[in-house]
């Protein structure tokens, strides 16, 4: 059938839409679909008619037929808007195809879907080749963790600073989101570094690698953004803090506050003095130093020691003392020592700059 003949039959097909038989309406729906894809010289009026009639027919069909229609029109750039919008609000088995791929859906259409429907719909939208900041914001607000993971893994999804902060806040407490968050190419660097203390070792290594590759101008921009965000709630200082601080300051004034002295603090149980000295040595805040030691975050301690340009033997000494109640302390310490040798001082210094923001915020 020629395109002219196809178009000339359109009024007859539309008239048949009033047919009551389900079987005949199904056949008509498929014929209209073929009719649509077989014609290219359609007028705006004809496009409107296609959309209205196809949407009306689809509404009465069973799920399988509507899903077939959705899949057929999902990639069509000239698909009738009324039909695609109708399918986008259908049940998930039908809506998924158009929500994930249809170029016809506008931001307004997508916002209407993600504000109203459940997680299956939100996940389909999250997987689109391009997701605007406005749509992403609603998905971050309403999506469950699986949906958020889909959005974070999609490089075509744009997240505002506000949405990125909300996503990181949720990811910090959910290991299932750690990889997606750390792997997100457009995650602001200061937010990436907020993930350091909560993710596993291989992801910490990835953060350090990204810090080492970061352009200096982008680093400064990230630090500025982070300084505007940081607010700490780290709890009370130890009871012996004032006394230990005075002692550390006395040693410092006498030129006796050396890395070797820090090892003596550890061996003698002078944890508070060690933490104060470590914080001063690396120019980070006391609470960050305490978190590293209390949680025995030896890879983080490696960052601190490497930035201070301490040799590996001193770091190994600290590691062994911190792991002294661990039956496998030497093996673990040597494993961290290998990591220490591989860590570049440049990567350590860049990472430490993010941690120092906490010190600046606490002093403000």
C-alpha positions as CSV (number, residue, x, y, z in Angstrom):
1,X,0.0,0.0,0.0
2,X,1.4,3.4,-1.0
3,X,1.8,6.2,1.6
4,X,-1.0,8.2,-0.1
5,X,-3.3,5.2,0.1
6,X,-2.4,4.6,3.7
7,X,-3.1,8.2,4.7
8,X,-6.4,8.2,2.8
9,X,-7.6,5.2,4.9
10,X,-6.9,7.0,8.2
11,X,-10.5,8.5,8.6
12,X,-11.9,5.0,8.1
13,X,-9.6,3.5,10.7
14,X,-10.5,6.2,13.2
15,X,-14.2,5.6,12.6
16,X,-13.6,1.9,13.4
17,X,-12.3,2.9,16.8
18,X,-15.9,2.9,18.0
19,X,-16.1,-0.9,17.4
20,X,-17.1,-2.6,20.6
21,X,-15.5,-6.0,19.9
22,X,-12.3,-6.4,22.0
23,X,-10.8,-8.7,19.3
24,X,-11.5,-6.2,16.5
25,X,-10.3,-3.3,18.6
26,X,-7.0,-5.1,19.2
27,X,-6.6,-5.7,15.5
28,X,-7.5,-2.1,14.8
29,X,-4.9,-1.0,17.3
30,X,-2.2,-3.0,15.6
31,X,-3.3,-1.8,12.1
32,X,-3.2,1.8,13.3
33,X,0.2,1.3,14.7
34,X,1.5,-0.1,11.4
35,X,-0.4,2.7,9.6
36,X,1.5,5.2,11.7
37,X,5.0,3.7,11.1
38,X,4.1,3.3,7.4
39,X,3.5,7.0,6.9
40,X,5.9,9.9,7.1
41,X,4.1,12.8,5.5
42,X,1.6,13.3,8.3
43,X,0.0,16.6,9.2
44,X,-0.2,18.0,12.7
45,X,-3.9,17.3,12.7
46,X,-3.3,13.7,11.7
47,X,-0.7,13.3,14.5
48,X,-3.2,14.6,17.0
49,X,-5.8,12.1,15.8
50,X,-3.3,9.2,16.0
51,X,-2.4,10.1,19.5
52,X,-6.0,10.4,20.7
53,X,-7.3,7.3,19.0
54,X,-4.3,5.1,19.9
55,X,-4.5,6.2,23.5
56,X,-8.2,5.6,23.6
57,X,-7.8,2.1,22.1
58,X,-4.9,1.2,24.3
59,X,-6.8,2.1,27.5
60,X,-9.2,-0.8,26.9
61,X,-6.5,-3.4,26.0
62,X,-4.9,-5.9,28.4
63,X,-1.5,-5.3,29.8
64,X,0.4,-7.5,27.3
65,X,-1.0,-5.5,24.4
66,X,-0.3,-2.2,26.0
67,X,3.3,-3.3,26.8
68,X,3.7,-4.3,23.2
69,X,2.5,-0.9,22.1
70,X,4.9,0.8,24.6
71,X,7.9,-1.1,23.3
72,X,7.0,-0.3,19.7
73,X,6.7,3.4,20.2
74,X,9.4,3.9,22.9
75,X,12.2,4.8,20.5
76,X,10.1,6.7,17.9
77,X,11.0,10.4,17.9
78,X,7.7,11.3,16.3
79,X,5.5,9.2,18.4
80,X,2.2,10.8,19.4
81,X,2.7,12.8,22.6
82,X,-0.8,11.9,23.9
83,X,-0.1,8.2,23.5
84,X,3.4,8.3,25.1
85,X,2.1,10.4,28.0
86,X,-0.8,7.9,28.5
87,X,1.6,4.9,28.5
88,X,4.1,6.7,30.8
89,X,1.4,6.7,33.5
90,X,0.3,3.1,33.0
91,X,1.4,0.3,35.2
92,X,5.1,-0.4,35.4
93,X,5.1,-3.4,33.0
94,X,3.7,-1.0,30.3
95,X,5.3,2.3,31.3
96,X,8.9,1.0,31.6
97,X,9.9,1.1,28.0
98,X,8.7,4.6,27.2
99,X,9.9,6.0,30.6
100,X,13.4,4.6,30.0
101,X,13.8,5.7,26.3
102,X,11.1,7.8,24.7
103,X,12.5,11.1,23.4
104,X,9.0,12.5,23.3
105,X,8.5,12.8,27.0
106,X,9.3,16.3,28.3
107,X,10.6,17.3,31.7
108,X,7.1,18.3,32.7
109,X,5.9,14.8,31.7
110,X,8.6,13.1,33.7
111,X,8.1,15.2,36.7
112,X,4.4,14.3,36.7
113,X,5.4,10.6,36.7
114,X,8.1,10.7,39.4
115,X,6.0,12.8,41.7
116,X,3.0,10.4,41.4
117,X,4.2,6.8,40.8
118,X,6.2,4.2,42.7
119,X,9.7,2.8,42.6
120,X,9.5,0.9,39.3
121,X,8.5,4.0,37.5
122,X,11.2,6.0,39.2
123,X,13.9,3.5,38.4
124,X,12.9,3.5,34.7
125,X,13.2,7.3,34.6
126,X,16.5,7.1,36.5
127,X,18.0,4.9,33.7
128,X,17.2,7.4,30.9
129,X,20.1,8.5,28.7
130,X,19.6,12.0,30.1
131,X,17.9,13.1,33.3
132,X,17.6,16.7,34.2
133,X,18.5,18.2,37.6
134,X,14.9,18.9,38.4
135,X,13.8,15.3,37.7
136,X,16.8,13.9,39.6
137,X,15.9,16.0,42.6
138,X,12.5,14.4,42.9
139,X,14.0,11.0,42.5
140,X,16.5,11.5,45.2
141,X,13.7,12.7,47.5
142,X,11.2,9.9,46.7
143,X,13.4,7.0,45.5
144,X,14.4,4.1,47.7
145,X,18.0,3.0,47.9
146,X,17.8,0.7,44.8
147,X,16.3,3.6,42.8
148,X,19.0,6.0,44.1
149,X,21.7,3.5,43.1
150,X,20.3,3.4,39.6
151,X,20.4,7.2,39.4
152,X,23.9,7.5,40.8
153,X,25.2,4.9,38.3
154,X,23.8,6.8,35.4
155,X,26.3,9.3,34.1
156,X,23.6,10.9,32.0
157,X,21.7,11.9,35.1
158,X,22.5,15.4,36.3
159,X,22.4,16.1,40.0
160,X,22.4,19.6,41.6
161,X,24.7,20.3,44.5
162,X,21.7,19.9,46.9
163,X,20.8,16.5,45.4
164,X,24.4,15.3,45.5
165,X,24.6,16.2,49.2
166,X,21.4,14.4,50.0
167,X,22.5,11.3,48.0
168,X,25.9,11.2,49.8
169,X,24.2,11.6,53.2
170,X,22.1,8.5,52.4
171,X,25.0,6.6,50.9
172,X,27.2,7.1,54.0
173,X,24.9,4.7,56.0
174,X,24.2,2.2,53.3
175,X,27.1,0.0,52.0
176,X,25.0,-1.0,49.0
177,X,25.3,2.6,47.7
178,X,29.0,3.0,48.4
179,X,30.3,1.8,45.0
180,X,27.8,3.7,43.0
181,X,28.6,6.9,44.9
182,X,32.4,6.7,44.8
183,X,32.3,5.7,41.1
184,X,30.1,8.6,40.1
185,X,32.2,10.7,37.7
186,X,30.5,14.0,38.4
187,X,30.3,13.7,42.2
188,X,31.9,16.9,43.8
189,X,35.3,16.1,45.2
190,X,34.6,17.3,48.7
191,X,31.5,15.0,48.8
192,X,33.6,12.1,47.4
193,X,36.1,12.6,50.3
194,X,33.2,12.5,52.8
195,X,32.8,8.9,51.8
196,X,36.4,8.0,52.7
197,X,35.8,6.9,56.3
198,X,32.8,4.8,55.6
199,X,33.8,2.8,52.5
200,X,35.9,-0.3,52.2
201,X,39.6,-0.3,51.4
202,X,39.4,-0.7,47.6
203,X,37.0,2.3,47.3
204,X,39.3,4.3,49.6
205,X,42.1,3.6,47.2
206,X,39.9,4.8,44.3
207,X,39.2,8.1,46.2
208,X,43.0,8.6,46.7
209,X,43.6,7.9,43.0
210,X,41.0,10.5,42.0
211,X,42.4,13.0,44.4
212,X,45.9,12.5,42.8
213,X,44.5,13.1,39.3
214,X,42.4,16.2,40.2
215,X,43.2,19.4,38.4
216,X,44.5,22.0,41.0
217,X,41.8,24.5,40.0
218,X,39.0,22.0,40.5
219,X,40.6,21.0,43.8
220,X,40.4,24.6,45.0
221,X,36.8,24.9,43.8
222,X,35.9,21.6,45.6
223,X,37.6,22.8,48.8
224,X,35.6,26.0,48.7
225,X,32.4,24.1,48.3
226,X,33.3,21.8,51.1
227,X,34.2,24.6,53.5
228,X,30.7,26.1,52.9
229,X,29.2,22.7,53.9
230,X,31.2,21.3,56.7
231,X,29.7,21.4,60.1
232,X,31.0,19.0,62.8
233,X,29.3,17.5,65.8
234,X,32.1,15.4,67.2
235,X,31.3,15.2,70.9
236,X,33.2,16.2,74.0
237,X,36.9,16.2,74.4
238,X,38.6,13.7,76.7
239,X,38.8,14.5,80.4
240,X,42.6,14.7,80.2
241,X,42.7,16.9,77.0
242,X,43.7,20.2,78.7
243,X,46.5,18.5,80.6
244,X,47.8,16.6,77.6
245,X,47.6,19.6,75.4
246,X,49.8,21.6,77.8
247,X,52.3,18.8,77.9
248,X,52.4,18.5,74.1
249,X,52.8,22.3,73.7
250,X,55.7,22.1,76.2
251,X,57.4,19.4,74.2
252,X,56.8,21.3,71.0
253,X,58.3,24.5,72.4
254,X,61.4,22.5,73.5
255,X,61.8,21.0,70.1
256,X,61.1,17.5,71.4
257,X,57.8,16.8,69.7
258,X,59.1,14.3,67.2
259,X,57.5,11.4,65.3
260,X,59.5,9.1,67.7
261,X,57.9,10.8,70.6
262,X,54.4,9.9,69.2
263,X,55.4,6.3,69.2
264,X,56.4,6.6,72.9
265,X,52.9,8.1,73.6
266,X,51.3,5.1,72.0
267,X,53.5,2.5,73.8
268,X,52.9,4.2,77.2
269,X,49.1,4.4,76.7
270,X,49.2,8.2,76.3
271,X,46.4,8.1,73.7
272,X,45.2,11.7,74.1
273,X,48.7,13.1,73.9
274,X,49.3,11.0,70.8
275,X,46.1,12.3,69.2
276,X,46.9,15.9,70.0
277,X,50.4,15.5,68.6
278,X,49.2,13.6,65.5
279,X,46.6,16.4,64.8
280,X,49.3,19.0,65.2
281,X,51.8,17.1,63.0
282,X,49.3,16.7,60.2
283,X,47.3,19.9,60.7
284,X,44.0,18.1,61.0
285,X,41.4,18.5,63.8
286,X,41.6,16.4,67.0
287,X,38.3,14.6,66.3
288,X,39.4,13.4,62.9
289,X,42.6,12.1,64.5
290,X,40.6,10.4,67.2
291,X,38.3,8.7,64.7
292,X,41.3,7.3,62.8
293,X,42.9,5.9,65.9
294,X,39.8,4.6,67.7
295,X,38.5,2.9,64.6
296,X,42.1,1.7,63.8
297,X,41.8,3.3,60.4
298,X,45.3,2.4,59.4
299,X,44.9,3.3,55.8
300,X,43.8,6.8,56.9
301,X,46.7,6.9,59.3
302,X,48.9,6.1,56.3
303,X,47.5,9.2,54.6
304,X,48.4,11.4,57.6
305,X,51.9,9.9,58.0
306,X,52.7,10.1,54.3
307,X,51.6,13.7,54.1
308,X,54.0,14.4,57.0
309,X,56.7,12.7,55.0
310,X,57.4,10.1,57.7
311,X,59.3,7.0,56.7
312,X,57.6,3.6,56.5
313,X,59.3,2.3,59.6
314,X,57.6,4.9,61.8
315,X,54.3,4.2,60.2
316,X,54.8,0.5,60.8
317,X,55.6,1.2,64.4
318,X,52.4,3.1,64.9
319,X,50.4,0.4,63.1
320,X,51.8,-2.5,65.3
321,X,51.1,-0.6,68.5
322,X,47.6,0.2,67.5
323,X,47.0,-3.4,66.6
324,X,48.7,-4.8,69.7
325,X,45.6,-6.8,70.8
326,X,45.2,-8.4,67.4
327,X,46.8,-11.8,67.1
328,X,47.7,-11.1,63.5
329,X,49.0,-7.6,64.1
330,X,52.3,-8.1,62.3
331,X,50.8,-9.6,59.2
332,X,48.2,-6.8,59.0
333,X,50.7,-4.1,59.7
334,X,53.0,-5.3,57.0
335,X,50.1,-5.3,54.6
336,X,49.4,-1.7,55.4
337,X,53.1,-1.0,55.1
338,X,53.0,-2.2,51.5
339,X,50.0,0.1,50.9
340,X,52.0,2.9,52.5
341,X,54.8,2.4,50.0
342,X,52.4,2.6,47.1
343,X,50.6,5.7,48.3
344,X,52.1,8.9,46.8
345,X,52.7,11.9,48.9
346,X,50.8,14.1,46.4
347,X,47.7,12.0,46.8
348,X,48.0,12.0,50.6
349,X,48.4,15.8,50.7
350,X,45.4,16.4,48.5
351,X,43.2,14.0,50.6
352,X,44.4,15.7,53.8
353,X,43.2,19.1,52.5
354,X,39.6,17.8,52.6
355,X,40.1,16.5,56.2
356,X,41.6,19.8,57.2
357,X,38.3,21.5,56.3
358,X,36.9,19.9,59.5
359,X,39.6,21.7,61.5
360,X,38.7,25.0,59.9
361,X,35.0,24.5,60.5
362,X,35.6,23.6,64.1
363,X,37.6,26.7,64.7
364,X,35.1,29.0,63.0
